[in-house]
């Protein structure tokens, strides 16, 4: 599970944009509407979030209004330890009511915050494809699209046509058709997944009156097999609320006598059938961590284009087929969730010639106050 987020494949959520509108069936049970409605009751946020959702008809709906908070976007620049940020979980970065300038500002910040990884999902794949040539794609951006059923598979070619370095597909919530299994509806799905690096698979969870819709195990097996055949890593997130209720695991209790986290949505792997409990079903893309863009640009500026090595990858990004032994990053972590400073391996200091000055440790209240100051800029969580 994420460090500061309930989403298992990320560490934090970054929401510099709040507000959205219905796009496809995956939006029917969108949790973000209820999160925004809850946060709008906070007196500090009431004015900022006013008018983003409307419940006058008896059903909570998005109004289509989108609000941009630049201070929240800039806040990630002050977080020095590398993290994975699920970006705009309360909106869509490629929403039709969002100015292109705001989108470009996001990608500029992503490039500056090279210590982090930014995971983006959109259901507006057509606008993504249109704007992609105008975007300077940093290496630390994972661009993805949501595909919830067979009809939405046409979003994958739009993603494949972009210049994003890491491309992924979220088959969550996957809405199975009980009458036609996916393997019959779309034979050789692997052909459509060519060039995709990562796939997240999950059943639907719901707290609304609509209730969750089913995800067939037959479809899960097929998606896992086809993604792997296409060379994509697989992350099985959850089996869905319907499975949790049917299996009786939705109210599972842990050894400590407390409810098991994510049990209600079928997101606890220890409760799954044995065939889905393999650690290989919780994978991340193959991403080698690189030195900072600033360091790379400094090297590019100091070495003329005629003197640059032919092995140097463009834009400071490592070539996908370049081995760690042939690069200057062989001692850096290969985990996509761990980032190190650009010159960490060179930051050696001579031994002190005198005894270092001892500083009085901060009191508990002082440490608590410092944590509160760090959280002044809101990076909302799921």
C-alpha positions in Angstrom: 0.0 0.0 0.0 1.1 3.5 -0.6 2.9 5.4 2.1 0.4 8.3 2.2 -2.2 6.9 -0.1 -4.6 4.0 -0.1 -3.6 3.2 -3.7 -1.3 0.2 -3.6 0.8 1.2 -6.6 1.8 4.7 -5.6 3.3 6.6 -2.6 1.3 9.8 -2.7 -1.4 11.6 -4.6 -0.8 15.1 -6.1 -4.0 17.1 -6.9 -3.2 20.5 -8.3 -6.4 20.1 -10.4 -9.7 19.3 -8.8 -13.0 18.8 -10.7 -14.1 16.6 -13.6 -17.1 15.3 -15.6 -18.5 12.0 -16.6 -16.7 10.4 -19.5 -17.4 6.6 -19.7 -18.9 3.8 -17.6 -15.8 3.7 -15.4 -16.9 7.0 -14.0 -20.2 5.7 -12.6 -18.8 4.8 -9.2 -16.0 7.4 -9.1 -14.8 7.9 -5.6 -13.4 11.4 -6.3 -16.8 13.1 -6.3 -17.4 12.0 -2.7 -13.9 13.0 -1.7 -14.3 16.5 -3.1 -17.7 16.8 -1.5 -16.3 15.8 1.9 -13.4 18.2 1.6 -15.7 21.0 0.6 -17.2 20.9 4.1 -13.9 22.0 5.5 -14.2 25.8 6.1 -10.7 26.4 4.8 -11.5 24.7 1.5 -15.2 25.5 1.1 -14.6 28.6 -1.1 -12.0 26.9 -3.3 -14.0 23.7 -3.9 -17.4 25.3 -4.2 -19.3 24.4 -7.3 -17.2 21.4 -8.4 -19.9 18.8 -7.5 -23.7 19.1 -7.3 -26.0 16.9 -5.3 -29.3 18.8 -5.9 -30.8 16.0 -8.0 -30.3 13.5 -5.2 -27.2 12.0 -6.9 -23.8 13.6 -6.5 -22.4 14.6 -9.9 -19.5 16.5 -11.3 -20.5 19.9 -12.7 -17.7 20.0 -15.3 -15.9 22.9 -13.6 -12.2 22.4 -13.1 -10.1 24.3 -10.6 -6.3 24.7 -10.7 -4.2 25.2 -7.6 -0.6 26.1 -8.7 0.7 26.2 -5.1 0.0 22.5 -4.7 1.9 21.7 -7.9 4.9 23.7 -6.8 4.8 21.9 -3.4 6.4 18.8 -4.9 9.6 20.8 -5.7 10.1 21.2 -1.9 9.9 17.4 -1.3 13.4 16.2 -1.7 13.0 12.5 -1.1 11.9 10.7 -4.3 8.3 9.5 -4.4 5.8 8.1 -6.8 2.9 10.6 -7.2 -0.4 9.6 -8.7 -1.1 12.9 -10.4 -4.7 14.3 -10.4 -6.6 11.5 -8.8 -9.4 14.1 -8.3 -9.5 15.2 -11.9 -8.1 14.5 -15.4 -5.0 16.3 -16.6 -6.3 16.3 -20.2 -9.8 17.4 -19.3 -11.4 19.4 -22.1 -12.1 22.4 -19.8 -8.4 22.7 -18.8 -6.2 25.2 -20.7 -3.2 23.8 -22.5 -1.0 26.2 -20.5 -1.9 24.5 -17.3 -1.0 21.1 -18.8 2.3 22.4 -20.0 3.0 23.9 -16.5 2.5 20.4 -15.0 5.1 18.8 -17.4 7.5 21.6 -16.7 7.3 21.0 -13.0 7.6 17.3 -13.6 10.9 17.8 -15.3 12.2 20.1 -12.6 11.1 17.6 -9.9 13.3 14.9 -11.4 13.6 13.1 -8.0 10.0 12.0 -8.2 8.0 9.7 -10.5 4.6 11.1 -11.7 1.9 8.5 -12.6 -0.8 10.0 -14.8 -4.1 8.4 -16.0 -6.5 9.9 -18.4 -9.8 8.9 -20.1 -9.3 11.7 -22.6 -6.9 9.8 -24.9 -7.8 11.8 -28.0 -6.7 15.0 -26.4 -3.6 13.3 -25.1 -2.7 12.3 -28.6 -3.4 15.7 -30.0 -1.2 17.5 -27.4 1.6 15.0 -27.2 3.7 16.5 -30.0 3.7 19.8 -28.0 4.8 18.2 -24.7 8.4 17.9 -23.7 8.1 14.4 -22.1 10.4 13.9 -19.1 11.7 10.5 -18.3 10.0 10.5 -14.8 6.5 10.6 -16.2 4.5 7.4 -16.6 1.6 8.1 -18.9 -1.4 5.9 -18.8 -5.0 5.5 -20.0 -8.0 3.8 -18.3 -9.6 0.9 -20.2 -12.6 -0.5 -18.5 -14.2 -2.6 -21.2 -13.9 -3.8 -24.8 -15.3 -0.6 -26.3 -12.6 1.5 -24.6 -9.7 -0.5 -26.0 -9.3 2.2 -28.7 -7.7 4.4 -26.1 -4.5 2.2 -26.2 -3.5 3.3 -29.8 -3.8 6.9 -28.7 -1.4 6.3 -25.9 1.0 4.3 -28.1 1.2 7.3 -30.5 2.6 9.6 -27.8 6.2 10.2 -27.0 5.8 9.2 -23.4 8.8 7.2 -22.1 6.7 4.9 -19.9 3.3 3.9 -21.1 0.8 2.0 -19.0 -2.9 0.9 -19.1 -5.2 0.7 -16.1 -7.7 -2.1 -16.6 -9.5 -0.9 -13.5 -12.3 -1.1 -13.0 -12.5 -3.9 -15.5 -16.2 -4.4 -16.3 -16.7 -7.9 -17.7 -19.4 -8.9 -20.1 -20.8 -12.2 -18.6 -22.2 -13.2 -22.0 -18.9 -12.8 -23.9 -15.5 -13.5 -22.2 -12.7 -11.1 -23.2 -10.7 -13.9 -24.9 -13.6 -14.4 -27.4 -14.4 -10.7 -27.9 -10.8 -9.7 -28.5 -8.5 -12.6 -29.6 -4.8 -11.8 -29.6 -5.1 -8.7 -27.3 -1.3 -8.8 -27.1 -1.1 -7.2 -30.5 -2.9 -4.1 -29.2 -0.6 -3.9 -26.2 2.6 -3.6 -28.2 4.8 -0.9 -26.7 2.9 -0.9 -23.3 5.3 -1.1 -20.3 2.9 -1.7 -17.4 -0.7 -2.9 -16.8 -2.8 -2.5 -13.7 -5.7 -4.8 -13.3 -8.5 -4.4 -10.8 -12.2 -5.1 -10.1 -14.7 -2.4 -9.2 -15.2 -1.2 -5.7 -18.3 0.9 -4.9 -20.1 2.6 -2.0 -22.9 4.0 -4.1 -26.4 2.8 -4.9 -25.3 1.5 -8.2 -23.2 -1.2 -6.6 -20.0 -2.7 -8.0 -20.1 -4.6 -11.4 -18.4 -8.0 -11.9 -14.9 -8.8 -13.1 -14.7 -12.5 -14.3 -11.6 -14.5 -13.3 -11.5 -15.7 -16.9 -10.9 -12.2 -18.0 -8.3 -11.6 -15.3 -6.3 -14.7 -16.4 -6.6 -13.6 -20.1 -5.5 -10.0 -19.3 -2.5 -11.3 -17.3 -1.4 -13.7 -20.0 -1.8 -11.2 -22.9 0.0 -8.4 -21.0 2.9 -10.6 -20.2 3.1 -11.9 -23.8 3.3 -8.2 -25.0 6.2 -7.6 -22.6 4.2 -5.5 -20.0 4.6 -5.9 -16.3 1.4 -6.7 -14.4 0.1 -5.3 -11.2 -3.1 -7.0 -9.9 -4.5 -4.4 -7.6 -7.8 -5.9 -6.4 -10.5 -8.5 -7.2 -13.4 -6.1 -6.6 -16.2 -5.7 -4.1 -18.5 -8.3 -5.6 -15.8 -11.0 -5.2 -15.0 -9.9 -1.6 -18.7 -10.2 -0.7 -19.2 -13.5 -2.5 -16.1 -15.0 -0.9 -16.9 -13.7 2.6 -13.6 -11.9 2.9 -15.1 -8.4 2.9 -15.2 -8.4 6.7 -12.0 -10.2 7.3 -10.2 -9.5 10.6 -6.5 -9.4 11.1 -4.5 -11.1 13.9 -4.7 -7.8 15.8 -8.5 -8.0 15.8 -8.9 -5.0 13.4 -10.4 -5.1 9.9 -8.0 -6.1 7.2 -7.2 -3.0 5.0 -8.6 -3.2 1.5 -10.5 -6.3 2.3 -13.8 -4.7 1.3 -12.6 -4.1 -2.2 -10.8 -7.4 -2.6 -7.4 -5.7 -2.4 -5.6 -7.9 0.1 -3.5 -10.5 -1.7 -3.4 -12.9 1.3 -7.1 -13.4 0.9 -7.0 -14.1 -2.8 -7.2 -17.6 -4.4 -3.8 -19.3 -4.6 -3.4 -18.7 -8.3 -3.4 -14.9 -7.8 -1.1 -14.8 -4.8 2.2 -14.8 -6.7 4.5 -11.9 -6.0 5.0 -11.6 -9.8 1.5 -10.1 -10.0 2.6 -7.0 -8.1 5.3 -5.8 -10.5 6.4 -2.3 -11.7 7.9 -1.3 -15.0 11.6 -1.8 -15.7 12.9 1.7 -15.0 16.5 2.5 -14.3 16.9 5.6 -12.1 19.0 8.3 -13.8 20.9 11.2 -12.6 19.1 14.6 -12.3 18.2 16.4 -15.5 20.2 19.4 -14.3 23.4 17.3 -14.1 22.6 15.8 -17.5 22.0 19.2 -19.1 25.2 20.6 -17.5 27.1 17.7 -19.2 25.4 18.4 -22.5 26.3 22.0 -22.3 29.9 21.4 -21.5 30.5 18.8 -24.3 29.8 19.9 -27.8 27.5 17.9 -30.0 30.4 16.8 -32.2 32.3 15.5 -29.1 29.4 13.8 -27.4 29.6 10.1 -27.1 27.4 8.1 -29.5 26.2 6.1 -26.5 24.8 9.1 -24.8 20.9 8.8 -24.7 18.9 11.9 -25.8 17.5 14.3 -23.3 19.4 12.7 -20.4 17.3 9.5 -20.6 18.9 6.1 -20.5 18.4 4.0 -23.6 16.0 1.1 -22.8 18.5 -1.6 -24.0 21.5 0.0 -22.4 22.9 -2.3 -19.7 23.8 -0.9 -16.2 27.4 -2.0 -16.7 27.8 0.3 -19.7 26.4 3.4 -17.9 27.4 5.7 -15.2 24.4 4.6 -13.1 25.3 1.1 -12.2 25.3 1.9 -8.5 21.9 3.5 -8.5 18.8 1.7 -7.5 16.7 0.1 -10.3 13.5 0.4 -8.3 11.1 3.0 -9.9 10.0 4.0 -6.4 13.5 4.9 -5.1 15.3 8.0 -6.4 18.7 9.2 -5.3 20.3 12.6 -5.6 22.3 13.3 -8.8 25.7 13.3 -7.1 25.0 11.0 -4.2 27.9 8.7 -5.2 30.3 11.6 -5.3 29.2 13.3 -2.1 32.1 12.2 0.1 33.5 14.4 2.9 36.8 14.3 4.6 36.9 13.1 8.2 36.3 15.9 10.6 39.5 17.2 12.3 37.7 18.2 15.4 34.8 16.9 17.4 31.5 18.0 15.7 29.3 20.4 17.6 26.4 18.7 19.3 23.0 20.2 18.9 20.2 19.9 21.4 17.6 17.5 20.1 14.2 19.0 19.3 11.4 18.4 21.6 8.4 16.3 20.6 6.2 19.5 20.3 8.8 21.1 18.1 9.0 18.1 15.8 5.2 18.0 15.6 5.1 21.7 14.7 7.7 21.2 11.9 5.5 18.4 10.4 2.5 20.6 10.4 4.5 23.4 8.6 5.5 20.9 6.0 1.9 20.0 5.3 0.8 23.6 4.8 0.6 23.0 1.0 -2.1 20.4 0.5 -1.3 17.4 -1.6 -4.6 15.6 -1.2 -4.7 11.9 -0.7 -7.3 9.4 -1.8 
